[in-house]
Amino acid sequence: MTVQNDPWKDLTPPSAASAINARRVDENNPWGFFWARAIDGKCLLVLQHAAESSPAKKLPSLNGIEVAVTDGDSQHNLMLVFSLLDTRQRDIFHQLCIDIVAAGTVARTELEAVELAVARTWRWHHLLRGGTGGRLSEDEQKGLIGELLVLERHLLPRLSAADSLAAWRGPLGAPKDFEVGRVGIEAKTRRGAATPHVIITSEHQLDGEGCDVLFLHVVDLSHAPEGADRAFTVSDAAHRVRAQMSLDNSATDRYESLLAATGFRWEDDYSDFKWVEGTSRVYGVTESFPRVTAMEIATGVSNVRYSISLVECERFVVEAKALDEAIAGDRP
């Protein structure tokens, strides 16, 4: 980064610890992105937003870069703040900030701008995390495929691409994988030959709080034997969904950001991880459904992980059209 291109060069640290010295990134950008300096001289990127647009609790973490939500200049405003902790990474931080602003610029609403900024940061989290080629693990692949199948078969045929992607909450760390108004959908995959159960990773996943109706969508997904018909990779599933929104450039951009937030990268080769799909089931999660909810656990207990026997859930199976009708706005 040259001195001429350094957006923090002419910003001096403020005199008060509670203040920042900031300059708007682009006067023509509808969202509140600011280059800023903290009292200790740290370089910041700030996205000012209303409290109701604040992101989900889960925020990405990057070495040498902090991501946090702090109070803004009034009780109604908050700030999503990206702080450079390691000055040796200033060039990388600058590129990250440019990418975040570019991602948020295409947003239609402030909430969407915040979500896209967080999603793009997750992309960098995955790019910089290292590991074996940075590819998704087998479990991560299966989880993403389960969500992509819900998008492909249930949301995109009934909603616009923009509304379908706005409903896809899983990559942003939300409790439910999909929220269509007050319809919640949790997507799960399981090995077809295994004992019929699914793992629930939070007391909030099957909690109906905030939902008029909640569905559990379960797909049998197994390793494909050599030469199996209809075998596919996670990249194949991602391509199919992208093809359904190929005429909507803004939706495609959001889709790319959400995919990146899961850790998926188009350049990764998944040809050695092929899957074959089995049975799909949809369950209506009602009051008597076997589950653990936040209201049922002791204060101080959180991040509950448990297993549900699908044998015990047979009486809750509903036809797929019940899910489709709920998505389309016709409540079952």
Secondary structure, DSSP 8 states (H G I E B T S, - for coil): --GGG-TTTT----SSTT--EEEES-TT-SSEEEEEE-TT--EEEEEEEEGGG---S----BTTEEEEEEE-SSTTEEEEEEEE--GGGHHHHHHHHHHHHHHHHT-SSHHHHHHHHHHHHHHHHHHHS-SSTT---HHHHHHHHHHHHHIIIIITTTS-HHHHHHHB-GGGT-SSSEEETTEEEEEEEE-TTS-SEEEE--TTTT--TT-SEEEEEEEEEEE--TT-TT-B-HHHHHHHHHHHTTT-HHHHHHHHHHHHHHT--TTS--TT--EEEEEEEEEE--TTSS---GGGS-TT--S--EEEEGGGGGGGEE-HHHHHHHHHT---
